[in-house]
Amino acid sequence: MKRSIHTTQSSVEGNFPTKQRAWQQFARGKPKNVLKLVKDAPVPRPAADEVLVKVHSAALNPVGPKLMSSVPWPIARYPIVPENDFSGVIVDPNGHKEWKVGQEVVGSYVEIFDKLRKGQGVLAEYANISTKFIIPKPPNVPFPEAAGLPIVGMTAYEGLITRGKLTAGQRVFINGGSSAVGAMAIQIAKQQGAIVVTSCSAGKSDFVKGLGADVVLDYQASPLPTQLAKLEPFDLIMDCIGTISLYLSCAKYLKRKCPYVAVGIDVHGLSTLQTMKAFLAVFAGASLPAFLGGVPRKFGVFGMSYDEKAFRTLADMVDKGIIHVPIDSVYSWEKEDVMKAYDRQMSARARGKIIIDMQREL
């Protein structure tokens, strides 16, 4: 198979094309209804703090379809090129001496709302990206795996290490071990020397065991709080799903003064009223004293904060084979494949990252 990027080049300014093929979002809704492959989209010109990158691989994230269907104008200013995480090659350093033409990099648009306002993203032949949010691609890591690292890797690291303060010998429960963040969290926790208990469906048990999980709970077999209450208490719970009942019952299986950290709150399938009740239940649990129905454990919901040191540490670990980024599947960037990729992402059945190969000839 030919492995090259085809560029629609109607005119050339210097050494760079002015037109490219790019996926763009033109309205709010589901990917299949609001995304279009544009064959003559403008090639972005980097701002003063940015470089221009030819995208090799782009990774889908669960938040992508959610943003497409929920963020209104004028916060989202169409057209918008979707997705955040990528690997690629610098084609214009834009005067930044620390970067060179042809240098392989990995990075992410981590400032999501700024990305939406500017219409930027990585499902395109070229992307302009701030030098703050890229690092050299690890030489031993293939482009697809590198593209899958940024958001899930830094989210797992922040939850376990920065916020959870996980250390060797401690017991951690990772809810949603087969999710992209959970898969990274299991590996990071094991490298810290922790004892890892995780949850997933029975069909994914072997997958998470292969990542290093010591004990795997089937969340479909019986309620997780009931299963966890039978185990030795934990020093940390990292909830990659946001299961509300898990937090509200955690005093039964999380040690006193130990944290419960969550990457969000799961309101999938809930009505507006049910969603409001869910948030109120969590707020009450986290803020009220125990005698008024509060949960006597420290609770925190967080969105990933960019940490270059952590990013470089994770990249080095992947480069050395200490951890790896599980890849569920790789798709081309033609219409049928991109829609299949988003369907797979939204199915919650993926085992690892879903990658779009932006080098595959269309």
Residue pairs with C-beta under 8 A, 6 or more apart in sequence:
1 360
1 361
2 361
3 359
3 360
3 361
4 359
4 361
5 54
5 125
5 358
5 359
6 21
6 361
6 362
7 17
7 19
7 20
7 21
7 125
8 17
8 19
8 20
8 21
8 39
8 40
9 17
9 18
9 19
10 17
10 18
10 19
10 40
11 17
11 18
11 19
12 18
16 43
16 52
16 91
16 92
17 43
18 42
18 43
19 40
19 41
19 42
19 43
20 41
20 42
20 43
20 124
20 125
20 126
21 37
21 38
21 39
21 40
21 41
21 124
21 125
21 362
22 37
22 38
22 41
22 81
22 123
22 124
22 125
23 35
23 36
23 37
23 38
23 81
23 82
23 121
23 123
23 124
23 333
23 338
24 35
24 36
24 38
24 41
24 78
24 79
24 80
24 81
24 82
24 119
25 34
25 35
25 68
25 76
25 78
25 79
25 80
25 81
25 82
26 34
26 35
26 36
26 78
26 79
27 33
27 34
27 78
28 34
28 68
28 69
28 70
28 71
28 72
28 73
28 76
29 68
29 69
30 65
30 68
30 69
31 65
31 68
31 82
31 338
31 339
31 342
32 339
32 342
34 68
35 68
35 82
35 338
37 333
37 334
37 335
37 338
38 79
41 79
41 81
41 124
43 52
43 125
43 126
44 52
44 120
44 126
44 127
44 128
45 52
45 128
46 52
46 92
46 94
46 128
47 128
48 94
49 130
49 131
49 132
50 94
50 128
50 129
50 130
50 131
51 90
51 92
51 93
51 94
51 96
51 99
51 128
51 129
51 131
51 134
52 90
52 91
52 92
52 94
52 126
52 127
52 128
53 86
53 88
53 89
53 90
53 91
53 105
53 107
53 126
53 127
53 128
53 129
53 134
54 88
54 89
54 90
54 91
54 125
54 126
55 86
55 87
55 88
55 122
55 124
55 125
55 126
55 127
55 358
56 86
56 87
56 88
56 89
56 143
56 147
56 358
56 359
57 86
57 87
57 88
57 143
57 144
57 146
57 147
57 355
57 356
57 357
57 358
57 359
58 83
58 85
58 86
58 122
58 123
58 147
58 333
58 355
58 356
58 358
59 83
59 84
59 85
59 86
59 147
59 148
59 150
59 151
59 353
59 354
59 355
59 356
60 83
60 341
60 342
60 345
60 353
60 354
60 355
60 356
61 83
61 84
61 85
61 151
61 152
61 180
61 345
62 179
62 180
62 345
63 112
64 82
64 83
64 84
64 342
64 345
65 342
65 345
65 346
67 76
67 112
67 116
68 82
71 116
75 113
75 116
75 117
76 116
76 117
77 116
77 117
77 118
77 119
78 119
79 119
80 115
80 116
80 119
80 120
80 121
81 119
81 120
81 121
81 122
81 123
81 124
81 127
82 121
82 122
82 123
83 121
83 122
83 123
83 356
84 108
84 109
84 110
84 112
84 115
84 121
84 122
84 150
84 151
85 107
85 108
85 122
85 147
85 148
85 149
85 150
85 151
86 106
86 107
86 108
86 122
86 127
86 129
86 147
87 104
87 105
87 106
87 137
87 143
87 144
87 146
87 147
88 104
88 105
88 127
88 143
88 358
89 102
89 103
89 104
89 105
90 99
90 100
90 101
90 102
90 103
90 105
91 101
91 126
92 101
93 99
93 100
93 101
93 103
96 131
98 131
99 105
99 131
103 136
104 136
104 137
104 139
104 143
105 134
105 135
105 136
105 137
106 134
106 135
106 136
106 137
106 138
106 146
106 147
106 149
106 150
106 315
107 129
107 133
107 134
107 135
107 150
108 133
108 150
108 151
109 115
109 120
109 121
109 122
109 129
109 133
110 133
110 150
110 151
110 304
110 306
115 121
120 127
120 128
121 127
123 333
123 338
123 356
123 358
124 358
125 358
132 306
132 308
133 306
135 308
135 311
135 312
135 315
136 315
137 143
137 146
137 315
138 146
138 315
138 316
138 318
138 319
139 319
140 319
140 320
140 321
141 149
141 315
141 318
141 319
144 327
144 330
144 355
144 357
145 318
145 324
145 325
145 327
146 315
146 318
146 325
147 353
147 355
148 180
148 325
148 327
148 352
148 353
148 355
149 314
149 315
149 318
149 325
150 311
151 304
152 180
152 181
152 183
152 184
152 325
152 353
153 184
153 310
153 311
153 314
153 325
154 304
154 305
154 306
154 307
154 310
154 311
154 314
155 181
155 184
155 263
155 304
156 181
156 182
156 184
156 185
156 188
156 238
157 184
157 188
157 307
157 310
157 313
157 314
158 302
158 304
158 305
158 307
158 310
159 181
159 185
159 238
159 240
159 261
159 263
159 302
160 166
160 172
160 185
160 188
160 189
160 192
160 236
160 238
161 188
161 192
161 310
162 307
162 310
163 259
163 261
163 300
163 302
164 172
164 236
164 238
164 259
164 261
165 236
165 259
166 172
166 189
166 192
166 194
166 235
166 236
167 192
167 193
167 194
168 192
168 193
168 194
169 193
169 194
169 195
170 194
170 195
170 235
170 236
171 194
171 195
171 197
171 232
171 233
171 234
171 235
171 236
172 189
172 194
172 195
172 196
172 197
172 234
172 235
172 236
172 237
172 238
173 197
173 198
173 199
173 228
173 234
173 236
173 237
173 238
173 253
174 182
174 185
174 186
174 189
174 196
174 197
174 198
174 199
174 213
174 237
174 238
174 240
175 182
175 198
175 199
175 224
175 237
175 238
175 239
175 240
175 241
175 243
175 246
176 182
176 198
176 199
176 200
176 239
176 240
176 241
177 183
177 185
177 186
177 198
177 199
177 200
177 204
177 208
177 211
177 213
177 216
177 240
178 200
178 201
178 204
178 207
178 208
178 351
179 240
179 241
180 326
180 350
180 352
180 353
181 240
181 263
182 198
182 200
182 208
182 240
183 207
183 208
183 211
183 326
183 351
183 352
184 323
184 325
185 238
185 240
186 196
186 198
186 208
186 211
186 212
186 213
187 211
187 212
187 323
187 324
188 314
188 323
189 196
189 212
190 196
190 211
190 212
191 317
191 322
191 323
195 214
196 212
196 213
196 214
196 215
197 213
197 214
197 215
197 216
197 217
197 228
197 231
197 234
198 208
198 213
198 215
198 216
198 217
199 216
199 217
199 218
199 219
199 224
200 207
200 208
200 216
200 217
200 218
200 219
201 218
201 219
201 220
202 218
202 220
202 221
204 351
205 216
205 218
207 326
207 351
208 216
209 216
211 326
215 231
217 224
217 227
217 228
221 227
223 245
224 243
224 245
224 246
225 245
225 246
225 249
225 250
225 252
225 253
228 234
228 246
228 252
228 253
229 249
229 252
229 253
231 253
233 253
233 254
233 255
234 253
234 254
234 255
234 258
235 255
235 258
236 254
236 258
236 259
236 260
236 261
237 246
237 250
237 254
237 258
237 259
237 260
237 261
238 261
238 262
238 263
239 246
239 247
239 260
239 261
239 262
239 263
240 263
241 266
242 262
242 263
242 264
242 265
242 266
242 267
242 301
243 266
244 265
244 266
244 278
244 281
244 282
247 260
247 262
247 282
247 285
247 295
247 299
248 281
248 282
248 285
248 295
250 260
250 295
250 297
251 290
251 295
251 296
251 297
254 260
254 297
256 296
256 297
257 298
258 297
258 298
259 297
259 298
259 299
259 300
260 297
260 298
260 299
260 300
261 300
261 301
261 302
262 299
262 300
262 301
262 302
263 301
263 302
263 303
263 304
264 301
264 303
265 278
265 279
265 282
265 301
267 274
267 275
267 278
267 279
270 278
282 299
282 301
284 293
284 294
285 293
285 294
285 295
285 299
286 294
286 295
286 299
287 294
288 294
289 296
290 296
314 323
317 323
318 324
318 325
325 352
325 353
326 351
326 352
326 353
327 352
327 353
327 355
328 344
328 350
328 351
328 352
328 353
328 354
329 341
329 344
329 350
329 354
329 355
330 354
330 355
330 356
330 357
331 337
331 338
331 340
331 341
331 354
331 355
331 356
331 357
332 338
332 356
332 357
332 360
332 362
333 356
333 357
333 358
333 360
333 362
334 360
334 362
337 356
338 356
341 354
341 356
344 350
344 354
345 354
